[in-house]
Amino acid sequence: MAKYMLQVSYTAEGAKGLIKEGAAARREYISGYIASLGGTLEAFYFCFGEHDVLVIADLPGNTEAATASLAVSASGSAHTITHVLLTPEEIDAASSGMGGFRAAGT
């Protein structure tokens, strides 16, 4: 499983739907939706600022993350930015395999 963070920004229509449905009910729905993609919801938080919701989920892979992002965007109720999250150990493994890379012009 890979870990992803989705930053979600509601449209006016999406905010109206959230108010009608309730925040806890929305979290429960998203948990079930992520489970339907073969994943698990790790965290779901509302926040102030540019984004309204932060979701952290374990998903089988990029295809499932793209499915979730596309479904949200296609609904017209929100916009998403999806990030792949990496552990420190994954970065250590990546940095050990950099080989003979050199910057352009050096």
CNS distance restraints for C-alpha pairs under 8 A (distance, minus, plus):
assign (resid   1 and name CA) (resid  39 and name CA) 7.82 0.50 0.50
assign (resid   1 and name CA) (resid  58 and name CA) 5.88 0.50 0.50
assign (resid   1 and name CA) (resid  59 and name CA) 5.41 0.50 0.50
assign (resid   1 and name CA) (resid  60 and name CA) 4.54 0.50 0.50
assign (resid   1 and name CA) (resid  61 and name CA) 6.44 0.50 0.50
assign (resid   2 and name CA) (resid  58 and name CA) 5.49 0.50 0.50
assign (resid   2 and name CA) (resid  59 and name CA) 5.47 0.50 0.50
assign (resid   2 and name CA) (resid  60 and name CA) 6.03 0.50 0.50
assign (resid   2 and name CA) (resid  61 and name CA) 5.79 0.50 0.50
assign (resid   2 and name CA) (resid  84 and name CA) 7.54 0.50 0.50
assign (resid   2 and name CA) (resid  85 and name CA) 7.62 0.50 0.50
assign (resid   3 and name CA) (resid  56 and name CA) 7.04 0.50 0.50
assign (resid   3 and name CA) (resid  57 and name CA) 5.70 0.50 0.50
assign (resid   3 and name CA) (resid  58 and name CA) 4.43 0.50 0.50
assign (resid   3 and name CA) (resid  59 and name CA) 6.29 0.50 0.50
assign (resid   3 and name CA) (resid  84 and name CA) 6.21 0.50 0.50
assign (resid   3 and name CA) (resid  85 and name CA) 5.34 0.50 0.50
assign (resid   3 and name CA) (resid  86 and name CA) 7.29 0.50 0.50
assign (resid   4 and name CA) (resid  55 and name CA) 7.99 0.50 0.50
assign (resid   4 and name CA) (resid  56 and name CA) 5.64 0.50 0.50
assign (resid   4 and name CA) (resid  57 and name CA) 5.42 0.50 0.50
assign (resid   4 and name CA) (resid  58 and name CA) 6.34 0.50 0.50
assign (resid   4 and name CA) (resid  59 and name CA) 7.31 0.50 0.50
assign (resid   4 and name CA) (resid  65 and name CA) 7.33 0.50 0.50
assign (resid   4 and name CA) (resid  82 and name CA) 6.81 0.50 0.50
assign (resid   4 and name CA) (resid  83 and name CA) 5.54 0.50 0.50
assign (resid   4 and name CA) (resid  84 and name CA) 4.63 0.50 0.50
assign (resid   4 and name CA) (resid  85 and name CA) 5.30 0.50 0.50
assign (resid   5 and name CA) (resid  54 and name CA) 6.86 0.50 0.50
assign (resid   5 and name CA) (resid  55 and name CA) 5.49 0.50 0.50
assign (resid   5 and name CA) (resid  56 and name CA) 4.47 0.50 0.50
assign (resid   5 and name CA) (resid  57 and name CA) 6.54 0.50 0.50
assign (resid   5 and name CA) (resid  82 and name CA) 5.79 0.50 0.50
assign (resid   5 and name CA) (resid  83 and name CA) 5.12 0.50 0.50
assign (resid   5 and name CA) (resid  84 and name CA) 6.54 0.50 0.50
assign (resid   5 and name CA) (resid  85 and name CA) 6.73 0.50 0.50
assign (resid   6 and name CA) (resid  54 and name CA) 5.80 0.50 0.50
assign (resid   6 and name CA) (resid  55 and name CA) 5.06 0.50 0.50
assign (resid   6 and name CA) (resid  56 and name CA) 6.48 0.50 0.50
assign (resid   6 and name CA) (resid  69 and name CA) 7.84 0.50 0.50
assign (resid   6 and name CA) (resid  80 and name CA) 6.30 0.50 0.50
assign (resid   6 and name CA) (resid  81 and name CA) 5.62 0.50 0.50
assign (resid   6 and name CA) (resid  82 and name CA) 4.49 0.50 0.50
assign (resid   6 and name CA) (resid  83 and name CA) 6.34 0.50 0.50
assign (resid   7 and name CA) (resid  51 and name CA) 6.06 0.50 0.50
assign (resid   7 and name CA) (resid  52 and name CA) 7.57 0.50 0.50
assign (resid   7 and name CA) (resid  53 and name CA) 5.99 0.50 0.50
assign (resid   7 and name CA) (resid  54 and name CA) 4.87 0.50 0.50
assign (resid   7 and name CA) (resid  55 and name CA) 6.61 0.50 0.50
assign (resid   7 and name CA) (resid  80 and name CA) 5.48 0.50 0.50
assign (resid   7 and name CA) (resid  81 and name CA) 5.11 0.50 0.50
assign (resid   7 and name CA) (resid  82 and name CA) 6.43 0.50 0.50
assign (resid   8 and name CA) (resid  51 and name CA) 5.55 0.50 0.50
assign (resid   8 and name CA) (resid  52 and name CA) 5.80 0.50 0.50
assign (resid   8 and name CA) (resid  53 and name CA) 4.98 0.50 0.50
assign (resid   8 and name CA) (resid  54 and name CA) 6.28 0.50 0.50
assign (resid   8 and name CA) (resid  55 and name CA) 7.87 0.50 0.50
assign (resid   8 and name CA) (resid  78 and name CA) 6.40 0.50 0.50
assign (resid   8 and name CA) (resid  79 and name CA) 5.71 0.50 0.50
assign (resid   8 and name CA) (resid  80 and name CA) 4.59 0.50 0.50
assign (resid   8 and name CA) (resid  81 and name CA) 6.69 0.50 0.50
assign (resid   9 and name CA) (resid  50 and name CA) 7.06 0.50 0.50
assign (resid   9 and name CA) (resid  51 and name CA) 4.65 0.50 0.50
assign (resid   9 and name CA) (resid  52 and name CA) 5.00 0.50 0.50
assign (resid   9 and name CA) (resid  53 and name CA) 6.67 0.50 0.50
assign (resid   9 and name CA) (resid  78 and name CA) 5.31 0.50 0.50
assign (resid   9 and name CA) (resid  79 and name CA) 5.19 0.50 0.50
assign (resid   9 and name CA) (resid  80 and name CA) 6.41 0.50 0.50
assign (resid  10 and name CA) (resid  14 and name CA) 5.10 0.50 0.50
assign (resid  10 and name CA) (resid  15 and name CA) 5.68 0.50 0.50
assign (resid  10 and name CA) (resid  51 and name CA) 7.80 0.50 0.50
assign (resid  10 and name CA) (resid  52 and name CA) 6.45 0.50 0.50
assign (resid  10 and name CA) (resid  77 and name CA) 5.90 0.50 0.50
assign (resid  10 and name CA) (resid  78 and name CA) 4.12 0.50 0.50
assign (resid  10 and name CA) (resid  79 and name CA) 6.47 0.50 0.50
assign (resid  11 and name CA) (resid  15 and name CA) 6.20 0.50 0.50
assign (resid  11 and name CA) (resid  76 and name CA) 7.34 0.50 0.50
assign (resid  11 and name CA) (resid  77 and name CA) 5.29 0.50 0.50
assign (resid  11 and name CA) (resid  78 and name CA) 5.13 0.50 0.50
assign (resid  11 and name CA) (resid  79 and name CA) 7.46 0.50 0.50
assign (resid  12 and name CA) (resid  16 and name CA) 6.30 0.50 0.50
assign (resid  12 and name CA) (resid  77 and name CA) 7.51 0.50 0.50
assign (resid  13 and name CA) (resid  17 and name CA) 6.33 0.50 0.50
assign (resid  13 and name CA) (resid  76 and name CA) 7.82 0.50 0.50
assign (resid  13 and name CA) (resid  77 and name CA) 5.66 0.50 0.50
assign (resid  14 and name CA) (resid  18 and name CA) 6.18 0.50 0.50
assign (resid  14 and name CA) (resid  76 and name CA) 7.62 0.50 0.50
assign (resid  14 and name CA) (resid  77 and name CA) 4.04 0.50 0.50
assign (resid  14 and name CA) (resid  78 and name CA) 6.04 0.50 0.50
assign (resid  15 and name CA) (resid  19 and name CA) 6.25 0.50 0.50
assign (resid  15 and name CA) (resid  77 and name CA) 7.68 0.50 0.50
assign (resid  16 and name CA) (resid  20 and name CA) 6.26 0.50 0.50
assign (resid  17 and name CA) (resid  21 and name CA) 5.98 0.50 0.50
assign (resid  18 and name CA) (resid  22 and name CA) 5.48 0.50 0.50
assign (resid  18 and name CA) (resid  23 and name CA) 6.26 0.50 0.50
assign (resid  18 and name CA) (resid  26 and name CA) 7.08 0.50 0.50
assign (resid  19 and name CA) (resid  23 and name CA) 7.35 0.50 0.50
assign (resid  21 and name CA) (resid  25 and name CA) 6.40 0.50 0.50
assign (resid  21 and name CA) (resid  26 and name CA) 6.84 0.50 0.50
assign (resid  22 and name CA) (resid  26 and name CA) 6.33 0.50 0.50
assign (resid  23 and name CA) (resid  27 and name CA) 6.38 0.50 0.50
assign (resid  24 and name CA) (resid  28 and name CA) 6.34 0.50 0.50
assign (resid  25 and name CA) (resid  29 and name CA) 6.19 0.50 0.50
assign (resid  26 and name CA) (resid  30 and name CA) 6.18 0.50 0.50
assign (resid  27 and name CA) (resid  31 and name CA) 6.14 0.50 0.50
assign (resid  27 and name CA) (resid  44 and name CA) 6.57 0.50 0.50
assign (resid  28 and name CA) (resid  32 and name CA) 6.35 0.50 0.50
assign (resid  29 and name CA) (resid  33 and name CA) 6.14 0.50 0.50
assign (resid  30 and name CA) (resid  34 and name CA) 6.08 0.50 0.50
assign (resid  30 and name CA) (resid  41 and name CA) 7.85 0.50 0.50
assign (resid  31 and name CA) (resid  35 and name CA) 6.23 0.50 0.50
assign (resid  31 and name CA) (resid  40 and name CA) 6.89 0.50 0.50
assign (resid  31 and name CA) (resid  41 and name CA) 5.37 0.50 0.50
assign (resid  32 and name CA) (resid  36 and name CA) 6.22 0.50 0.50
assign (resid  33 and name CA) (resid  37 and name CA) 6.67 0.50 0.50
assign (resid  34 and name CA) (resid  38 and name CA) 6.67 0.50 0.50
assign (resid  34 and name CA) (resid  39 and name CA) 5.27 0.50 0.50
assign (resid  34 and name CA) (resid  40 and name CA) 5.94 0.50 0.50
assign (resid  34 and name CA) (resid  41 and name CA) 6.49 0.50 0.50
assign (resid  34 and name CA) (resid  57 and name CA) 7.56 0.50 0.50
assign (resid  34 and name CA) (resid  59 and name CA) 7.63 0.50 0.50
assign (resid  34 and name CA) (resid  68 and name CA) 7.74 0.50 0.50
assign (resid  35 and name CA) (resid  39 and name CA) 4.76 0.50 0.50
assign (resid  35 and name CA) (resid  40 and name CA) 5.49 0.50 0.50
assign (resid  35 and name CA) (resid  41 and name CA) 7.58 0.50 0.50
assign (resid  37 and name CA) (resid  59 and name CA) 7.26 0.50 0.50
assign (resid  37 and name CA) (resid  60 and name CA) 7.94 0.50 0.50
assign (resid  37 and name CA) (resid  64 and name CA) 6.17 0.50 0.50
assign (resid  38 and name CA) (resid  59 and name CA) 6.41 0.50 0.50
assign (resid  38 and name CA) (resid  60 and name CA) 6.40 0.50 0.50
assign (resid  39 and name CA) (resid  57 and name CA) 6.91 0.50 0.50
assign (resid  39 and name CA) (resid  58 and name CA) 5.28 0.50 0.50
assign (resid  39 and name CA) (resid  59 and name CA) 4.29 0.50 0.50
assign (resid  39 and name CA) (resid  60 and name CA) 6.32 0.50 0.50
assign (resid  40 and name CA) (resid  57 and name CA) 5.71 0.50 0.50
assign (resid  40 and name CA) (resid  58 and name CA) 5.26 0.50 0.50
assign (resid  40 and name CA) (resid  59 and name CA) 6.73 0.50 0.50
assign (resid  41 and name CA) (resid  55 and name CA) 7.58 0.50 0.50
assign (resid  41 and name CA) (resid  56 and name CA) 6.38 0.50 0.50
assign (resid  41 and name CA) (resid  57 and name CA) 4.51 0.50 0.50
assign (resid  41 and name CA) (resid  58 and name CA) 6.49 0.50 0.50
assign (resid  42 and name CA) (resid  55 and name CA) 7.68 0.50 0.50
assign (resid  42 and name CA) (resid  56 and name CA) 5.40 0.50 0.50
assign (resid  42 and name CA) (resid  57 and name CA) 5.16 0.50 0.50
assign (resid  42 and name CA) (resid  58 and name CA) 7.00 0.50 0.50
assign (resid  43 and name CA) (resid  54 and name CA) 7.71 0.50 0.50
assign (resid  43 and name CA) (resid  55 and name CA) 5.62 0.50 0.50
assign (resid  43 and name CA) (resid  56 and name CA) 4.98 0.50 0.50
assign (resid  43 and name CA) (resid  57 and name CA) 6.89 0.50 0.50
assign (resid  44 and name CA) (resid  53 and name CA) 7.08 0.50 0.50
assign (resid  44 and name CA) (resid  54 and name CA) 5.82 0.50 0.50
assign (resid  44 and name CA) (resid  55 and name CA) 4.61 0.50 0.50
assign (resid  44 and name CA) (resid  56 and name CA) 6.56 0.50 0.50
assign (resid  45 and name CA) (resid  53 and name CA) 5.55 0.50 0.50
assign (resid  45 and name CA) (resid  54 and name CA) 5.24 0.50 0.50
assign (resid  45 and name CA) (resid  55 and name CA) 6.58 0.50 0.50
assign (resid  46 and name CA) (resid  52 and name CA) 5.56 0.50 0.50
assign (resid  46 and name CA) (resid  53 and name CA) 4.36 0.50 0.50
assign (resid  46 and name CA) (resid  54 and name CA) 6.39 0.50 0.50
assign (resid  47 and name CA) (resid  51 and name CA) 6.77 0.50 0.50
assign (resid  47 and name CA) (resid  52 and name CA) 5.12 0.50 0.50
assign (resid  47 and name CA) (resid  53 and name CA) 5.75 0.50 0.50
assign (resid  47 and name CA) (resid  54 and name CA) 7.32 0.50 0.50
assign (resid  48 and name CA) (resid  52 and name CA) 6.08 0.50 0.50
assign (resid  59 and name CA) (resid  64 and name CA) 6.39 0.50 0.50
assign (resid  59 and name CA) (resid  65 and name CA) 6.63 0.50 0.50
assign (resid  60 and name CA) (resid  64 and name CA) 6.55 0.50 0.50
assign (resid  61 and name CA) (resid  65 and name CA) 6.48 0.50 0.50
assign (resid  62 and name CA) (resid  66 and name CA) 5.98 0.50 0.50
assign (resid  63 and name CA) (resid  67 and name CA) 6.12 0.50 0.50
assign (resid  64 and name CA) (resid  68 and name CA) 6.32 0.50 0.50
assign (resid  65 and name CA) (resid  69 and name CA) 6.26 0.50 0.50
assign (resid  65 and name CA) (resid  82 and name CA) 7.62 0.50 0.50
assign (resid  66 and name CA) (resid  70 and name CA) 5.92 0.50 0.50
assign (resid  67 and name CA) (resid  71 and name CA) 6.02 0.50 0.50
assign (resid  68 and name CA) (resid  72 and name CA) 6.28 0.50 0.50
assign (resid  69 and name CA) (resid  73 and name CA) 6.22 0.50 0.50
assign (resid  69 and name CA) (resid  80 and name CA) 6.12 0.50 0.50
assign (resid  69 and name CA) (resid  81 and name CA) 7.62 0.50 0.50
assign (resid  69 and name CA) (resid  82 and name CA) 7.01 0.50 0.50
assign (resid  70 and name CA) (resid  74 and name CA) 5.80 0.50 0.50
assign (resid  71 and name CA) (resid  75 and name CA) 6.22 0.50 0.50
assign (resid  72 and name CA) (resid  76 and name CA) 7.18 0.50 0.50
assign (resid  72 and name CA) (resid  77 and name CA) 7.03 0.50 0.50
assign (resid  72 and name CA) (resid  78 and name CA) 6.16 0.50 0.50
assign (resid  72 and name CA) (resid  79 and name CA) 6.87 0.50 0.50
assign (resid  72 and name CA) (resid  80 and name CA) 7.15 0.50 0.50
assign (resid  73 and name CA) (resid  77 and name CA) 7.07 0.50 0.50
assign (resid  73 and name CA) (resid  78 and name CA) 5.83 0.50 0.50
assign (resid  73 and name CA) (resid  79 and name CA) 5.25 0.50 0.50
assign (resid  73 and name CA) (resid  80 and name CA) 6.62 0.50 0.50
assign (resid  86 and name CA) (resid  90 and name CA) 6.01 0.50 0.50
assign (resid  86 and name CA) (resid  91 and name CA) 6.88 0.50 0.50
assign (resid  87 and name CA) (resid  91 and name CA) 6.57 0.50 0.50
assign (resid  88 and name CA) (resid  92 and name CA) 6.19 0.50 0.50
assign (resid  89 and name CA) (resid  93 and name CA) 6.18 0.50 0.50
assign (resid  90 and name CA) (resid  94 and name CA) 6.16 0.50 0.50
assign (resid  91 and name CA) (resid  95 and name CA) 6.03 0.50 0.50
assign (resid  92 and name CA) (resid  96 and name CA) 6.25 0.50 0.50
assign (resid  93 and name CA) (resid  97 and name CA) 6.70 0.50 0.50
assign (resid  94 and name CA) (resid  98 and name CA) 6.81 0.50 0.50
assign (resid 102 and name CA) (resid 106 and name CA) 6.71 0.50 0.50
